[in-house]
Structures are given as structure tokens and as C-alpha cells.
């Protein structure tokens, strides 16, 4: 009888196992949660860097590509990685041509990390070193700008704009073609702007200067790529942030505040 009872017990356990019976909490460890998407950090963001007190404004797209302007004349780019609400990114920094960083450098590298509350705020720390070796660290407090949630289209941004720094007239056609000529350097700029996600007011930008004279001649033929935000951006309608590498290997950044 004992053997029959034991056999019946094994049969019952096999049936329970086959149909998922039993208490799952007493089994093996639960599977890990899926990794956080970089889209959790997506948005148009505005805030302040400490201790410099500089304003910070920028864009993170749904794929995690980052472009930020700090203090109006320095641009930072990278790709953000999320783990839960923790964010990190290796970054490159570019002084907006023809400006330089305090030590005369035009480029550097660093890292940013911290926490992101999706669609609300971000608290970050940053470390940056110029190519000449000047190092700086600080913290960045950002708030999510709801203008990111406005729809985007080429028709919405088509028109003529003026860059606040150079007074260059920039034309954006309804097909996304960009044309401009800088009156001081003679640079003729051609490029494109394209929609990334029709549900959000961020765009991808590509520009190539030609026929630049004087100090700006180093920009000739460089393909600059980056991101743009559209909306009420410190009184500008479009903020475009792009960077590129010259034949000499030098890296340059351009920032356009278009009114």
C-alpha cells in the first residue's frame, strides 16, 4: 500500500507541475525586470548648472541622443543609458565656434550621471575635461518642458529665421531643406532638418558650410549633425545644436538661436 500511495503522490505532483500548480512565490527567483528604455529620459529640458549658475537647455530624443547648451556658448552631446531611474552618459563638449573654453580649447570630454523622473525633472552631476586638461565638475538641476509634447512637422517650422549671434538669415523650406549665408564670414550653409517623432517637438539636423572666408574657412566642407528643439525657447523659435570633425581632426560645434 505504501508503494501505491507514493506512486499516486508522484503522479499528482507531476500533474501540478505540468499545469503550473503550486505557489509560485516558493519557487525560483522571479525574472529580472526589463531594462529601462532611453526614452524615459526623452524631452526638452531647462535648468541651471551649479556652481557656475549657467543656464542649461537641451534635448534628449527617444533613442537617447543628447544635445545640451550650457551658458549659451558651450554644447554637449552624447547618448544616455537608463537603468531604472538612473541615467548616465559619456559626453563630448564643444565651444560654439568661434568661441573657446577658458583655457583656449574648443573641445573636451566627460560624463554625466544622476536620476531622472520621467517627464518631470532630473538631478545630475557632471565632470568635464577640456583637451588642454582643464577639469571642472558640478551639478545640474533640470525641469521637463512640456513644449516637447507638441507635435512636430516640417510645415510647422517652415519659414525664414534670423540667428541671434550672427544675424544670419536661415531659411527652412517645407521639404526640410535649409539654406543660409553668414554676412560676416561669407559661409554658405546648406542642409536638412527632419522630424524624429511626429508626436514631439524635436528634430534632427544636418548642415554643411562652404565658401567660408577668414577664420571660418576651417569649417568648409564639414558635415555638422545634431538636434533641434522647436517652441518658445528663451524667445527663440528654434534652437539647433550641431557638431562635426574637420579634415585635421579638430572638432567644432555650432549653435543657432533662430528667431
Number of C-alpha atoms within 10 A of each C-alpha: 6 7 8 8 10 11 11 12 12 11 12 12 12 13 12 12 11 9 8 10 11 11 7 10 8 7 8 7 8 8 6 6 7 8 10 15 17 19 17 23 32 24 28 29 24 21 20 18 20 14 10 12 12 15 17 20 24 26 29 27 27 18 16 21 20 22 27 24 25 20 15 16 18 23 27 25 26 21 16 24 22 21 14 15 15 17 21 20 20 18 21 20 28 28 27 23 17 12 15 15 19 10 11 13 16 23 23 21 18 19 16 20 21 18 18 23 15 14 18 14 17 23 17 18 17 20 16 21 17 21 16 13 11 14 13 11 16 14 18 22 18 22 19 20 20 15 18 23 15 13 15 21 20 18 12 11 19 16 13 15 20 17 19 13 10 13 15 18 17 21 19 20 17 15 13 19 17 22 19 21 20 17 12 13 15 17 21 16 19 18 18 17 24 18 18 18 15 14 13 23 26 33 23 19 21 21 22 20 24 18 15 20 14 9 10 17 15 17 24 18 17 18 17 21 20 22 26 27 27 23 19 12 19 11 10 18 15 23 24 26 29 25 27 20 15 15 11 7 8 11 19 23 27 22 23 22 21 22 19
